[in-house]
Amino acid sequence: MSSAEVLLDLQRIDTGADQLRHRREHLGERERLVAATAQVNSWESTRVALLERIAASAAIVEEVELEGERIDSESARLNAQMRTVIAPREAEALQHELETLAAKRAESDERGLLALTEQGEAETELAEHLGAEESIREAARSADEQLQIAEAAIDFELADLESRRSEVRPLLVDGLLARYDRLRSKIGVAAARLTGSRCEGCHLDLSAAEVDEVRRAPEGEFPDCPQCGRMLVR
């Protein structure tokens, strides 16, 4: 196989590998996994938020219960004191305190009822939410499996290309291979065929003088495309 054929074969292998790696990074399966993972994360965030609502409501209910016990205890003490009071003014003051405590108890009970209602609603929502967990997680597992299958298929092709690449590269002389690698690192496609007057790398036409110069180059030498700098194979 001539140097020209080896050079183009190496370029085809490297281009094919580049395309496979690009495909691997932009797989539809990857996008589906990202979407499924986002659903799982959203589900988990909602679960945590519902648990926090339940805990906050339960804390209020507990606080109200303790407050009610304190109010009841204080009311009982004042009622007992009321039975021993003779002076009207003192009785009036105690009565005012009892009414104030009753108002506080009513307000506290209302607050507790609202919290209890909120807790019940959040618990109902949580039960419904938990019912969707398995289907959401299964969708994520399935998406992950499909991505692994797609990646494995591409990795198999990449391994085959890498094997061919390791066989082809030693067929090029060191200077030509170093030039190829240098151009590859800069512009991706290092070698292109000259078809007629057109460089198949940049798809631009060379002038008649430029084409003549390329065609007069000795066998095994590959002039640069004056448009894009790629090695031209004729």
MARKOLLUM-603014 format. One line per 4 residues: their letters; for each residue x, y, z of N, C-alpha, C. Coordinates in nm, 2 decimals. Each point is the difference from the previous one (the first is absolute). Layout:
MARKOLLUM-603014
a = X Y Z X Y Z X Y Z | ...
***
This chain:
MARKOLLUM-603014
mssa = 0.09 -0.12 0.00 -0.09 0.12 0.00 0.09 0.12 0.00 | -0.03 0.10 -0.09 0.08 0.12 -0.01 -0.02 0.09 0.12 | 0.09 0.10 0.02 -0.01 0.09 0.11 -0.13 0.08 -0.01 | -0.04 0.03 -0.12 -0.12 0.08 -0.02 -0.12 -0.08 0.05
evll = -0.01 -0.13 -0.04 -0.11 -0.08 0.04 0.00 -0.02 0.15 | 0.12 -0.02 0.06 0.01 -0.02 0.15 -0.04 0.13 0.07 | 0.04 0.11 -0.06 -0.04 0.13 0.07 -0.15 0.02 0.00 | -0.06 -0.02 -0.12 -0.15 0.02 -0.01 -0.07 -0.11 0.09
dlqr = 0.06 -0.12 0.01 -0.07 -0.10 0.08 0.01 0.04 0.15 | 0.12 0.05 0.04 0.01 0.05 0.14 -0.10 0.11 0.02 | -0.01 0.09 -0.09 -0.09 0.11 0.02 -0.15 -0.05 0.01 | -0.03 -0.09 -0.09 -0.14 -0.06 0.01 -0.03 -0.06 0.14
idtg = 0.10 -0.07 0.05 -0.01 -0.07 0.13 -0.02 0.11 0.11 | 0.09 0.10 0.00 -0.01 0.11 0.10 -0.13 0.08 -0.01 | -0.04 0.02 -0.12 -0.13 0.08 -0.02 -0.11 -0.09 0.05 | 0.00 -0.13 -0.03 -0.11 -0.09 0.05 0.00 0.00 0.15
adql = 0.12 0.00 0.06 0.00 0.00 0.15 -0.05 0.13 0.05 | 0.04 0.11 -0.06 -0.05 0.13 0.05 -0.16 0.00 -0.01 | -0.05 -0.05 -0.11 -0.15 0.00 -0.02 -0.06 -0.09 0.11 | 0.06 -0.11 0.03 -0.06 -0.09 0.10 0.00 0.06 0.14
rhrr = 0.12 0.07 0.03 0.00 0.07 0.13 -0.10 0.11 0.01 | -0.02 0.07 -0.11 -0.10 0.10 0.00 -0.14 -0.06 0.02 | -0.03 -0.11 -0.07 -0.13 -0.07 0.02 -0.02 -0.04 0.14 | 0.11 -0.05 0.06 -0.01 -0.05 0.14 -0.04 0.11 0.09
ehlg = 0.06 0.12 -0.02 -0.03 0.11 0.09 -0.14 0.06 -0.02 | -0.06 -0.03 -0.12 -0.13 0.06 -0.03 -0.11 -0.11 -0.03 | 0.01 -0.11 0.07 -0.10 -0.11 -0.01 -0.13 0.05 0.05 | -0.11 -0.04 -0.08 -0.13 0.03 0.05 -0.03 -0.07 0.13
erer = 0.06 -0.12 0.02 -0.01 -0.07 0.13 0.05 0.08 0.12 | 0.11 0.08 -0.03 0.05 0.08 0.11 -0.09 0.11 0.04 | -0.07 0.06 -0.10 -0.10 0.11 0.02 -0.11 -0.06 0.08 | -0.04 -0.12 -0.04 -0.12 -0.06 0.07 0.04 -0.03 0.15
lvaa = 0.13 -0.04 0.02 0.04 -0.03 0.14 0.00 0.13 0.08 | 0.05 0.11 -0.06 0.00 0.13 0.07 -0.14 0.04 0.04 | -0.09 -0.02 -0.10 -0.14 0.04 0.03 -0.06 -0.09 0.11 | 0.03 -0.13 0.00 -0.05 -0.10 0.10 0.06 0.03 0.13
taqv = 0.13 0.03 0.01 0.06 0.04 0.12 -0.05 0.12 0.06 | -0.03 0.10 -0.08 -0.06 0.12 0.04 -0.14 -0.02 0.07 | -0.07 -0.10 -0.06 -0.13 -0.03 0.06 0.01 -0.07 0.14 | 0.10 -0.08 0.01 0.03 -0.07 0.13 0.04 0.11 0.10
nswe = 0.08 0.09 -0.04 0.05 0.11 0.09 -0.12 0.09 0.04 | -0.09 0.03 -0.09 -0.12 0.08 0.02 -0.09 -0.07 0.10 | -0.02 -0.13 -0.02 -0.08 -0.09 0.08 0.05 0.00 0.15 | 0.14 -0.01 0.01 0.06 -0.01 0.13 -0.02 0.14 0.07
strv = 0.02 0.11 -0.07 -0.02 0.13 0.06 -0.14 0.02 0.05 | -0.10 -0.05 -0.08 -0.13 0.02 0.05 -0.03 -0.09 0.12 | 0.06 -0.12 0.00 -0.02 -0.09 0.12 0.06 0.07 0.13 | 0.12 0.06 -0.02 0.06 0.07 0.12 -0.08 0.11 0.04
alle = -0.06 0.08 -0.10 -0.08 0.12 0.04 -0.12 -0.05 0.07 | -0.07 -0.11 -0.04 -0.12 -0.04 0.07 0.03 -0.05 0.14 | 0.12 -0.07 0.02 0.03 -0.05 0.13 0.03 0.12 0.09 | 0.06 0.11 -0.06 0.03 0.12 0.08 -0.14 0.07 0.04
riaa = -0.09 0.00 -0.09 -0.14 0.05 0.03 -0.06 -0.07 0.12 | 0.01 -0.14 -0.01 -0.06 -0.08 0.10 0.06 0.02 0.14 | 0.14 0.01 -0.01 0.07 0.02 0.13 -0.03 0.13 0.06 | -0.01 0.11 -0.09 -0.03 0.13 0.05 -0.14 0.01 0.06
saai = -0.09 -0.06 -0.06 -0.14 0.00 0.05 -0.01 -0.08 0.13 | 0.07 -0.12 0.00 -0.01 -0.08 0.12 0.07 0.08 0.12 | 0.10 0.08 -0.03 0.06 0.07 0.11 -0.09 0.11 0.05 | -0.08 0.06 -0.09 -0.10 0.10 0.05 -0.11 -0.06 0.08
veev = -0.04 -0.12 -0.04 -0.11 -0.07 0.07 0.05 -0.03 0.14 | 0.12 -0.05 0.01 0.06 -0.04 0.13 0.02 0.13 0.09 | 0.04 0.11 -0.06 0.02 0.12 0.07 -0.14 0.05 0.05 | -0.10 -0.01 -0.08 -0.14 0.05 0.04 -0.05 -0.09 0.11
eleg = 0.03 -0.13 0.00 -0.05 -0.09 0.10 0.07 0.04 0.14 | 0.13 0.03 -0.01 0.07 0.04 0.13 -0.06 0.14 0.05 | -0.02 0.09 -0.10 -0.05 0.13 0.04 -0.14 -0.02 0.06 | -0.08 -0.08 -0.06 -0.14 -0.03 0.06 0.01 -0.05 0.14
erid = 0.09 -0.09 0.02 0.02 -0.06 0.14 0.04 0.11 0.10 | 0.09 0.09 -0.05 0.04 0.11 0.09 -0.12 0.10 0.03 | -0.08 0.03 -0.11 -0.11 0.09 0.02 -0.11 -0.07 0.09 | -0.02 -0.13 -0.02 -0.10 -0.07 0.08 0.04 0.00 0.15
sesa = 0.13 -0.02 0.02 0.05 0.00 0.14 -0.01 0.13 0.06 | 0.03 0.11 -0.07 -0.01 0.13 0.05 -0.15 0.04 0.03 | -0.08 -0.04 -0.09 -0.15 0.03 0.01 -0.05 -0.07 0.13 | 0.04 -0.13 0.02 -0.04 -0.07 0.11 0.04 0.06 0.13
rlna = 0.13 0.06 0.00 0.05 0.07 0.12 -0.08 0.12 0.03 | -0.04 0.08 -0.11 -0.07 0.12 0.02 -0.15 -0.03 0.04 | -0.06 -0.10 -0.05 -0.13 -0.04 0.04 -0.01 -0.04 0.15 | 0.11 -0.07 0.04 0.01 -0.04 0.14 0.01 0.12 0.09
qmrt = 0.08 0.10 -0.05 0.02 0.12 0.08 -0.13 0.08 0.00 | -0.07 0.00 -0.11 -0.13 0.08 -0.01 -0.10 -0.05 0.11 | 0.01 -0.12 0.03 -0.10 -0.06 0.10 0.03 0.06 0.14 | 0.12 0.05 0.02 0.04 0.05 0.13 0.00 0.15 0.01
viap = -0.03 0.06 -0.11 0.01 0.15 0.00 -0.14 0.06 0.04 | 0.01 0.10 0.09 -0.12 0.07 0.05 -0.01 0.14 -0.06 | 0.11 0.07 -0.02 0.00 0.14 -0.05 -0.04 0.00 -0.15 | -0.10 0.08 -0.03 -0.05 0.01 -0.14 0.11 0.04 -0.10
reae = 0.09 0.10 0.04 0.10 0.04 -0.09 0.10 -0.11 -0.03 | 0.04 -0.08 0.10 0.09 -0.11 -0.02 -0.07 -0.11 -0.09 | -0.13 -0.02 0.02 -0.07 -0.10 -0.08 -0.01 0.05 -0.14 | -0.01 0.13 -0.02 -0.01 0.05 -0.14 0.13 -0.02 -0.07
alqh = 0.11 0.02 0.07 0.14 -0.01 -0.06 0.02 -0.15 -0.04 | -0.04 -0.09 0.09 0.02 -0.14 -0.03 -0.09 -0.04 -0.12 | -0.12 0.05 0.00 -0.09 -0.03 -0.12 0.06 0.05 -0.13 | 0.07 0.12 0.01 0.06 0.05 -0.12 0.11 -0.09 -0.05
elet = 0.08 -0.05 0.10 0.11 -0.09 -0.03 -0.05 -0.13 -0.06 | -0.11 -0.05 0.05 -0.06 -0.12 -0.05 -0.05 0.01 -0.14 | -0.06 0.12 -0.03 -0.05 0.03 -0.14 0.12 0.01 -0.10 | 0.11 0.06 0.05 0.12 0.01 -0.08 0.05 -0.13 -0.03
laak = 0.01 -0.09 0.10 0.05 -0.14 -0.03 -0.09 -0.08 -0.09 | -0.13 0.03 0.01 -0.10 -0.07 -0.08 0.02 0.04 -0.15 | 0.03 0.13 -0.02 0.02 0.05 -0.13 0.13 -0.06 -0.06 | 0.11 -0.01 0.08 0.12 -0.06 -0.04 -0.02 -0.14 -0.04
raes = -0.08 -0.07 0.09 -0.02 -0.14 -0.03 -0.08 -0.02 -0.13 | -0.09 0.08 -0.03 -0.08 0.00 -0.12 0.09 0.02 -0.12 | 0.09 0.10 0.01 0.09 0.04 -0.11 0.10 -0.12 -0.02 | 0.05 -0.05 0.11 0.09 -0.12 -0.01 -0.06 -0.12 -0.06
derg = -0.13 -0.02 0.04 -0.07 -0.12 -0.06 -0.02 0.02 -0.15 | -0.03 0.12 -0.04 -0.02 0.03 -0.14 0.13 -0.03 -0.08 | 0.11 0.05 0.06 0.13 -0.02 -0.06 0.04 -0.15 -0.01 | -0.04 -0.07 0.10 0.03 -0.15 0.00 -0.09 -0.07 -0.10
llal = -0.12 0.05 -0.02 -0.09 -0.07 -0.09 0.05 0.02 -0.14 | 0.05 0.13 -0.03 0.05 0.02 -0.13 0.13 -0.08 -0.03 | 0.08 -0.01 0.10 0.12 -0.09 -0.02 -0.03 -0.14 -0.02 | -0.10 -0.05 0.08 -0.04 -0.14 -0.02 -0.06 -0.02 -0.14
teqg = -0.08 0.09 -0.05 -0.05 -0.01 -0.13 0.11 0.00 -0.11 | 0.10 0.09 0.02 0.11 0.00 -0.09 0.08 -0.13 0.01 | 0.02 -0.05 0.12 0.07 -0.13 0.01 -0.07 -0.11 -0.07 | -0.13 -0.01 0.01 -0.08 -0.10 -0.07 0.01 0.01 -0.15
eaet = -0.01 0.12 -0.05 0.01 0.02 -0.14 0.14 -0.04 -0.06 | 0.10 0.04 0.08 0.14 -0.03 -0.04 0.02 -0.15 0.00 | -0.06 -0.07 0.10 0.02 -0.15 0.01 -0.08 -0.07 -0.12 | -0.11 0.06 -0.04 -0.08 -0.06 -0.11 0.08 0.02 -0.13
elae = 0.06 0.12 -0.02 0.08 0.03 -0.11 0.13 -0.09 -0.01 | 0.06 -0.02 0.12 0.11 -0.09 0.01 -0.03 -0.14 -0.04 | -0.11 -0.05 0.04 -0.04 -0.14 -0.03 -0.02 -0.01 -0.15 | -0.06 0.10 -0.07 -0.02 -0.01 -0.14 0.14 0.01 -0.07
hlga = 0.08 0.09 0.05 0.13 0.02 -0.06 0.09 -0.12 0.01 | 0.00 -0.07 0.11 0.07 -0.12 0.02 -0.04 -0.11 -0.10 | -0.13 0.00 -0.04 -0.05 -0.10 -0.09 0.06 0.01 -0.14 | 0.06 0.12 -0.03 0.06 0.01 -0.14 0.15 -0.03 0.00
eesi = 0.05 -0.03 0.12 0.15 -0.01 0.01 0.05 -0.11 -0.09 | -0.06 -0.12 0.00 0.06 -0.11 -0.07 0.00 0.02 -0.15 | -0.10 0.06 -0.05 0.00 0.02 -0.15 0.10 0.10 -0.04 | 0.02 0.11 0.08 0.10 0.10 -0.03 0.14 -0.06 0.01
reaa = 0.03 -0.08 0.11 0.13 -0.05 0.01 0.03 -0.11 -0.11 | -0.11 -0.07 -0.03 0.02 -0.11 -0.11 0.03 0.07 -0.13 | -0.06 0.11 -0.03 0.03 0.08 -0.12 0.15 0.04 -0.01 | 0.05 0.04 0.12 0.14 0.05 0.00 0.09 -0.12 -0.01
rsad = -0.03 -0.12 0.06 0.08 -0.12 -0.01 0.00 -0.04 -0.15 | -0.11 0.00 -0.06 -0.01 -0.05 -0.14 0.08 0.10 -0.09 | -0.01 0.13 0.02 0.07 0.09 -0.08 0.15 -0.02 0.02 | 0.05 -0.03 0.12 0.14 -0.02 0.03 0.04 -0.13 -0.07
eqlq = -0.08 -0.10 0.00 0.04 -0.13 -0.07 0.01 0.02 -0.15 | -0.09 0.08 -0.06 0.00 0.02 -0.14 0.12 0.09 -0.04 | 0.04 0.09 0.08 0.12 0.08 -0.02 0.12 -0.09 0.00 | 0.01 -0.09 0.10 0.12 -0.09 0.01 0.01 -0.09 -0.12
iaea = -0.12 -0.05 -0.05 0.00 -0.08 -0.12 0.05 0.08 -0.12 | -0.05 0.12 -0.02 0.04 0.08 -0.11 0.15 0.04 0.00 | 0.05 0.03 0.12 0.14 0.04 0.02 0.09 -0.12 -0.03 | -0.05 -0.12 0.05 0.08 -0.12 -0.02 0.02 -0.03 -0.15
aidf = -0.11 0.02 -0.08 0.01 -0.03 -0.14 0.10 0.10 -0.07 | -0.01 0.12 0.04 0.10 0.10 -0.06 0.14 -0.03 0.05 | 0.02 -0.04 0.12 0.13 -0.03 0.06 0.06 -0.12 -0.08 | -0.09 -0.10 -0.04 0.05 -0.11 -0.08 0.05 0.05 -0.13
elad = -0.07 0.09 -0.07 0.05 0.05 -0.12 0.13 0.08 0.01 | 0.00 0.08 0.11 0.12 0.07 0.03 0.13 -0.09 0.02 | -0.03 -0.11 0.07 0.11 -0.09 0.02 0.05 -0.06 -0.13 | -0.09 -0.03 -0.09 0.04 -0.06 -0.13 0.08 0.10 -0.08
lesr = -0.05 0.13 0.01 0.08 0.11 -0.08 0.14 0.02 0.07 | 0.00 -0.01 0.13 0.13 0.02 0.06 0.10 -0.11 -0.03 | -0.05 -0.12 -0.02 0.08 -0.12 -0.04 0.05 0.02 -0.14 | -0.09 0.05 -0.09 0.05 0.03 -0.14 0.10 0.11 0.00
rsev = -0.03 0.10 0.08 0.09 0.12 0.01 0.14 -0.04 0.04 | 0.01 -0.09 0.10 0.13 -0.04 0.05 0.08 -0.08 -0.11 | -0.08 -0.06 -0.09 0.07 -0.08 -0.11 0.04 0.10 -0.11 | -0.07 0.11 -0.02 0.02 0.09 -0.12 0.11 0.10 0.03
rpll = 0.01 0.05 0.13 0.09 0.11 0.03 0.15 -0.04 -0.03 | 0.04 -0.12 0.04 0.14 -0.04 -0.02 0.04 0.00 -0.15 | -0.10 0.00 -0.09 0.03 -0.01 -0.14 0.05 0.13 -0.06 | -0.02 0.11 0.08 0.04 0.14 -0.05 0.14 0.03 0.06
vdgl = 0.08 0.06 -0.07 0.14 0.04 0.05 -0.02 0.10 0.11 | 0.09 0.01 0.09 -0.01 0.08 0.12 -0.03 0.15 -0.03 | 0.07 0.06 -0.10 -0.02 0.14 -0.03 -0.14 0.02 -0.05 | -0.05 -0.08 -0.08 -0.14 0.01 -0.06 -0.10 -0.02 0.11
lary = 0.02 -0.09 0.09 -0.09 -0.03 0.11 0.00 0.12 0.10 | 0.11 0.05 0.02 0.01 0.12 0.10 -0.07 0.12 -0.06 | 0.01 0.02 -0.14 -0.07 0.11 -0.06 -0.15 -0.02 0.00 | -0.04 -0.13 -0.02 -0.14 -0.03 0.00 -0.06 0.03 0.14
drlr = 0.07 -0.05 0.11 -0.05 0.02 0.13 0.00 0.15 0.04 | 0.09 0.08 -0.05 0.00 0.14 0.03 -0.12 0.07 -0.06 | -0.03 -0.04 -0.13 -0.11 0.06 -0.07 -0.13 -0.05 0.07 | 0.00 -0.12 0.04 -0.13 -0.06 0.06 -0.03 0.08 0.13
skig = 0.10 0.03 0.07 -0.02 0.07 0.13 -0.05 0.14 -0.02 | 0.03 0.06 -0.12 -0.04 0.14 -0.03 -0.14 0.01 -0.07 | -0.02 -0.08 -0.10 -0.12 0.01 -0.09 -0.08 -0.12 -0.01 | 0.03 -0.11 0.07 -0.08 -0.12 0.00 0.03 -0.09 -0.11
vaaa = -0.03 0.05 -0.13 0.02 -0.08 -0.12 0.14 0.04 -0.05 | 0.09 -0.09 0.00 0.14 0.04 -0.04 0.03 -0.02 -0.15 | -0.07 -0.10 -0.06 0.03 -0.04 -0.14 -0.13 -0.01 -0.08 | 0.00 0.05 -0.12 -0.11 0.00 -0.08 0.04 -0.03 -0.15
rltg = -0.09 -0.06 -0.07 0.03 -0.02 -0.14 -0.03 0.12 -0.09 | 0.08 0.02 -0.10 -0.02 0.10 -0.10 -0.08 -0.06 -0.11 | -0.12 0.04 -0.02 -0.09 -0.05 -0.11 -0.02 0.11 -0.10 | 0.06 -0.02 -0.12 0.00 0.10 -0.10 0.08 0.12 0.06
srce = -0.06 0.11 0.02 0.06 0.12 0.05 -0.05 0.03 0.15 | -0.07 -0.09 0.05 -0.07 0.02 0.13 0.07 -0.08 0.11 | 0.02 0.07 0.11 0.05 -0.07 0.12 -0.12 -0.05 0.08 | 0.00 -0.13 0.02 -0.12 -0.07 0.07 0.00 0.03 0.15
gchl = 0.11 0.07 0.05 0.00 0.03 0.14 -0.08 0.13 0.02 | 0.03 0.11 -0.08 -0.07 0.13 0.02 -0.10 0.02 -0.10 | -0.01 -0.08 -0.11 -0.09 0.00 -0.11 0.01 0.14 -0.08 | 0.12 0.05 0.00 0.03 0.12 -0.08 0.09 -0.04 -0.12
dlsa = -0.02 0.07 -0.11 0.08 -0.02 -0.12 0.13 0.07 0.00 | 0.10 -0.08 -0.05 0.14 0.06 -0.01 0.01 0.06 -0.14 | 0.09 0.10 -0.01 0.02 0.06 -0.13 0.08 -0.11 -0.09 | 0.00 0.03 -0.13 0.07 -0.09 -0.09 0.15 -0.02 0.03
aevd = 0.06 0.11 0.04 0.14 0.00 0.04 0.02 -0.08 0.13 | -0.09 0.01 0.09 0.01 -0.07 0.13 -0.02 -0.15 -0.02 | -0.10 -0.03 -0.09 -0.02 -0.14 -0.03 0.12 -0.06 -0.07 | 0.06 0.07 -0.09 0.12 -0.05 -0.07 0.12 -0.02 0.09
evrr = 0.01 0.09 0.10 0.11 -0.01 0.10 -0.02 -0.13 0.08 | -0.13 -0.02 0.04 -0.03 -0.12 0.08 0.03 -0.13 -0.08 | -0.04 0.00 -0.12 0.02 -0.12 -0.09 0.14 -0.03 -0.03 | 0.09 0.11 0.00 0.14 -0.02 -0.03 0.08 -0.05 0.12
apeg = -0.06 0.00 0.11 0.08 -0.04 0.12 0.04 -0.15 -0.01 | 0.12 -0.03 0.04 0.05 -0.14 -0.01 -0.09 -0.10 0.08 | 0.01 -0.12 -0.05 -0.08 -0.11 0.06 0.04 -0.01 0.15 | -0.10 -0.01 0.09 0.03 -0.01 0.14 0.00 0.13 0.07
efpd = -0.01 0.11 -0.07 -0.01 0.13 0.06 -0.14 0.06 -0.02 | -0.04 0.07 0.10 -0.14 0.05 0.01 0.00 0.15 0.03 | -0.02 0.08 -0.11 0.00 0.14 0.02 -0.12 0.05 0.08 | 0.02 0.11 0.07 -0.12 0.06 0.08 -0.10 0.06 -0.10
cpqc = -0.12 -0.01 0.04 -0.11 0.07 -0.07 0.02 0.15 0.03 | 0.01 0.08 -0.10 0.02 0.15 0.02 -0.12 0.06 0.07 | -0.11 -0.06 0.00 -0.12 0.05 0.06 -0.01 -0.03 0.15 | 0.02 -0.13 0.03 -0.02 -0.05 0.14 0.12 -0.05 0.07
grml = 0.10 -0.03 -0.07 0.13 -0.05 0.06 0.00 -0.15 0.01 | -0.10 -0.07 -0.04 0.00 -0.15 0.01 0.10 -0.06 -0.11 | 0.05 -0.12 0.03 0.08 -0.07 -0.09 -0.09 -0.05 -0.12 | 0.04 0.03 -0.12 -0.08 -0.04 -0.11 0.05 -0.13 -0.06
vr = -0.09 -0.10 -0.02 0.04 -0.12 -0.06 -0.06 -0.01 -0.14 | 0.08 -0.02 -0.10 -0.06 0.00 -0.14 0.01 -0.14 -0.06
***
